[in-house]
Amino acid sequence: MIAWLLTQLEKDPTTIFSKRELLKQSEADFRRLQRAGLLTYVQTDPESDAYPCKLPCARTCPMQIVAMQGQFYAICPEDSEIDPILLGENDLHKYAFSIEKFIEDIRKANRLSGNLSQIEPDYSYMGCTLCEGQRVGIVFVPSIGGKGLLELCGLKRLCVDDDVLIVFSPVSASDDISIRAGLSREKVIQTSLAASLDFRTCQIPLSKLVTQAIEAEREQRRLPQTQVPGDELISLTQAGELLSVNKGTVGRLADAGKILDNGQEGQNRQVWKSSVLLLKQQREDEELRNDARELRKDSAGLPDRH
């Protein structure tokens, strides 16, 4: 049932479920998830709620819930000729799937260290662990839809101590080949939690994922660079203007793999603008962190005036 719940929550993270639809999935799983604290009862006002219309009409508008003679009924707001539907406990009782408890269970099962924290409005840092000699950070995002290469690679600047970053979305995974190739170069894995997780034990095959990430990163370094949609090749001089350095420095940055180039040499060598902007962003973030450290040092040295 968890895979089904994750599918619904990926569509809308605020979804709550009627007892009837949960029992329809699996009565045994409903009882088990309820005991585990993953399904929590939600107190709702039936008359402010809506009931899904299952009648064969073109409008398919939600039905209103009204109280009549001590009972609750679903009525069609558009057609008074349609008989009211008597609702029972299974229709009125609502439950929410606790993502917070689910993540805590995953943290415990995989012995993740570090604190569970919000690192961006859409991203939760679940913790980290050591695997295959690499420090691996685990991140959860409610939906991968609309997440681009720069945004996902930018998570590495927020998780600077992690060698490999695994970004889990509930069910879907990015199928854009160029995005996946760009993430591989940065040792960022984006994959589906539903496809990776053992729902019985809440364990993640971290060793397998990290090995895949390392091999993918090595393979991408050997391959000619491919274009990110909307990206463009620019000259070393143009890249230098964006970074406020000379083109010789840009060449050395490309040699070190910090900027992606077109695999050419001499006057034909160009670099991908997206990788230049990503490096620029990383440098600006580092400058901000350094400024913050200096301000803390300065404030610590000020005399207490109180």
C-alpha positions in Angstrom: 0.0 0.0 0.0 2.9 2.4 0.7 3.8 2.6 -3.0 0.1 3.6 -3.8 0.2 6.2 -1.0 3.4 7.6 -2.3 1.9 7.8 -5.8 -1.0 9.8 -4.5 1.1 12.1 -2.4 3.4 12.8 -5.3 0.4 14.2 -7.1 -0.7 16.3 -4.1 1.3 16.2 -0.8 -1.8 17.5 1.1 -3.9 14.5 0.1 -5.9 12.8 2.9 -7.6 9.4 2.4 -11.0 8.0 3.4 -11.0 4.8 5.4 -12.9 3.2 2.6 -10.3 3.8 -0.1 -7.5 2.6 2.2 -9.4 -0.6 3.1 -10.0 -1.1 -0.6 -6.2 -1.2 -1.1 -5.6 -3.7 1.7 -7.3 -4.1 5.1 -4.2 -5.9 6.5 -1.9 -3.0 5.4 -4.3 -0.4 6.7 -4.2 -2.0 10.2 -0.4 -2.5 10.0 0.4 1.1 8.9 -2.1 2.4 11.5 -0.3 0.5 14.3 3.1 1.7 13.0 1.9 5.4 13.2 2.2 5.9 9.5 -1.5 6.4 9.0 -2.9 9.0 11.4 -6.5 9.9 12.0 -7.5 13.4 10.8 -10.4 15.1 12.4 -12.5 16.8 9.7 -15.8 18.6 9.5 -17.9 16.4 7.1 -20.0 19.3 5.9 -17.0 21.3 4.9 -15.6 18.3 3.0 -16.6 16.9 -0.4 -17.4 13.4 -1.6 -16.1 12.2 -5.0 -18.8 11.8 -7.5 -19.0 8.4 -9.2 -22.1 8.9 -11.1 -22.1 8.6 -14.9 -22.5 12.3 -15.8 -20.3 14.6 -17.8 -19.8 17.2 -15.0 -18.1 14.8 -12.5 -18.3 17.6 -9.9 -17.7 16.6 -6.2 -20.8 15.9 -4.2 -21.6 18.0 -1.1 -21.9 16.3 2.3 -25.0 17.3 4.4 -26.4 16.2 7.7 -30.0 15.0 7.6 -31.8 13.4 10.6 -28.6 12.5 12.4 -27.0 10.9 9.3 -24.6 12.2 6.6 -25.5 12.1 3.0 -23.6 13.0 -0.3 -25.8 15.0 -2.6 -25.3 16.3 -6.1 -25.1 20.2 -6.1 -26.2 20.3 -9.7 -29.1 17.9 -9.9 -31.7 17.6 -7.2 -33.3 14.6 -8.9 -30.3 12.4 -8.0 -30.9 10.4 -4.8 -28.7 11.3 -1.9 -26.0 8.7 -1.0 -26.0 7.6 2.7 -22.4 7.8 4.0 -21.0 5.4 6.6 -18.0 5.5 9.0 -15.6 4.3 6.3 -16.6 7.3 4.1 -16.3 9.9 6.8 -13.2 8.8 8.7 -10.1 10.3 7.1 -6.4 9.5 7.5 -3.1 11.1 6.5 0.1 9.3 5.6 2.9 10.7 7.8 5.9 11.4 5.6 7.8 12.6 8.7 7.3 9.2 10.5 8.1 7.4 7.3 11.4 9.3 6.9 12.3 8.7 10.6 11.7 4.9 10.0 14.0 5.0 7.0 16.7 6.9 9.0 16.6 4.4 11.8 16.6 1.3 9.4 19.6 2.6 7.5 21.4 4.1 10.6 21.6 7.6 9.0 23.5 10.1 11.1 23.0 13.9 11.2 19.8 15.7 11.8 16.7 15.6 9.7 16.4 19.2 8.3 14.8 21.3 5.7 17.6 22.5 3.3 15.4 24.2 0.7 11.6 24.8 0.7 11.1 21.6 -1.4 13.9 19.4 0.0 14.5 17.5 3.2 17.9 16.3 4.2 17.3 12.9 5.7 20.9 12.3 7.0 24.1 10.7 5.9 26.2 7.5 6.1 29.5 6.1 5.1 29.4 3.6 2.2 32.2 2.3 -0.1 34.6 4.9 1.5 32.2 7.7 0.5 30.1 9.9 2.7 26.6 9.6 1.2 23.9 12.3 1.9 20.2 11.4 1.4 17.7 14.0 0.3 13.9 13.7 -0.2 11.8 15.9 -2.5 8.0 15.5 -2.7 8.0 15.7 -6.5 10.8 15.8 -9.1 8.6 17.5 -11.7 10.1 20.7 -13.0 13.4 20.2 -11.2 16.3 21.1 -13.5 20.0 20.3 -13.7 21.2 23.5 -12.0 18.8 23.2 -9.1 19.6 19.5 -8.4 23.4 20.0 -8.8 23.0 23.1 -6.5 22.1 20.7 -3.7 25.8 19.7 -3.6 26.7 23.2 -2.5 24.3 22.9 0.5 25.6 19.4 1.4 29.3 20.3 1.0 30.5 17.4 3.2 28.9 14.7 1.2 30.8 12.9 -1.6 27.7 11.4 -3.1 24.2 12.7 -2.9 21.1 10.6 -3.4 17.9 12.6 -4.1 14.8 10.5 -3.6 11.4 11.4 -5.0 8.3 9.4 -4.0 7.7 7.4 -7.2 8.8 9.2 -10.4 12.4 9.8 -11.5 13.8 12.2 -14.0 13.9 10.6 -17.4 15.8 13.4 -19.1 19.1 11.8 -20.3 21.0 15.0 -20.4 20.0 15.9 -16.8 20.9 12.4 -15.6 24.3 12.7 -17.3 24.9 16.1 -15.7 24.0 14.7 -12.3 26.3 11.8 -12.8 29.3 14.1 -13.3 28.5 15.7 -9.9 27.9 12.3 -8.2 24.3 13.1 -7.6 21.8 10.3 -8.0 18.1 11.0 -8.6 15.9 8.0 -8.2 12.5 6.7 -7.0 12.1 5.9 -3.4 9.3 3.4 -4.2 11.7 1.6 -6.6 14.6 1.5 -4.2 13.1 0.9 -0.8 12.4 -2.5 0.8 9.0 -1.6 2.2 9.2 -4.5 4.7 12.4 -3.4 6.4 12.7 0.3 5.2 16.2 -0.4 4.0 17.8 1.2 1.0 20.5 -0.6 -1.1 23.0 2.2 -0.5 26.1 0.2 -1.5 24.5 -0.6 -4.9 23.4 3.0 -5.5 26.8 4.4 -4.6 28.7 1.9 -6.8 26.4 2.9 -9.7 27.0 6.6 -9.0 30.8 6.2 -9.0 30.8 4.1 -12.2 28.4 6.6 -13.9 30.6 9.5 -12.9 33.7 7.8 -14.3 31.9 6.9 -17.5 30.6 10.5 -18.0 34.1 11.8 -17.6 35.2 9.6 -20.4 32.4 10.6 -22.7 32.1 13.7 -24.9 29.9 16.3 -23.1 26.3 16.5 -24.2 24.1 19.5 -24.3 21.6 20.3 -21.6 18.3 21.5 -23.1 18.4 25.3 -23.5 22.2 25.3 -22.9 24.8 26.7 -25.4 28.5 26.6 -26.0 30.4 29.8 -25.4 34.0 30.8 -25.9 36.6 30.7 -23.1 36.7 34.5 -23.2 32.9 34.8 -22.7 33.1 32.3 -19.8 35.9 34.4 -18.3 33.7 37.5 -18.4 31.0 35.6 -16.5 33.5 34.4 -13.9 35.7 37.6 -13.8 38.8 35.6 -14.8 40.9 35.3 -17.9 40.5 32.6 -20.5 43.6 30.8 -19.4 42.0 30.3 -16.0 38.9 29.1 -17.7 41.0 26.5 -19.6 42.5 25.2 -16.4 39.1 25.0 -14.8 37.9 22.9 -17.7 41.1 20.7 -17.5 40.2 20.0 -13.9 36.6 19.0 -14.8 35.0 22.0 -12.9 33.6 23.3 -16.2 32.3 21.1 -19.0 33.8 21.7 -22.5 33.2 20.4 -26.0 36.2 18.0 -26.0 38.1 20.2 -28.5 41.5 21.9 -28.2 43.0 25.2 -29.1 40.8 27.8 -30.8 38.0 25.3 -31.3 37.6 24.7 -27.5 34.3 26.0 -26.0 32.5 25.4 -22.8 28.9 24.8 -21.8 27.3 27.9 -20.4 25.3 26.0 -17.8 28.4 24.6 -16.2 30.0 28.0 -16.0 26.9 29.5 -14.3 26.9 26.6 -11.9 30.5 27.2 -10.9 29.8 30.9 -10.6 26.9 30.2 -8.3 29.0 27.9 -6.2 31.7 30.6 -5.8 29.2 33.2 -4.9 27.8 30.9 -2.2 31.2 30.2 -0.8 31.9 34.0 -0.6 28.7 34.5 1.3 29.6 31.7 3.7 33.1 33.3 4.2 31.5 36.7 4.8 29.1 35.2 7.4 32.1 33.5 9.2 34.0 36.9 9.3 30.9 38.7 10.7 30.6 36.1 13.4 34.2 36.5 14.3 33.8 40.3 14.4 30.7 40.2 16.5 32.4 37.8 19.0 35.2 40.3 19.5 32.9 43.2 20.3 32.6 44.2 24.0 29.4 43.5 25.8 27.6 46.9 26.2 24.9 45.5 28.5 
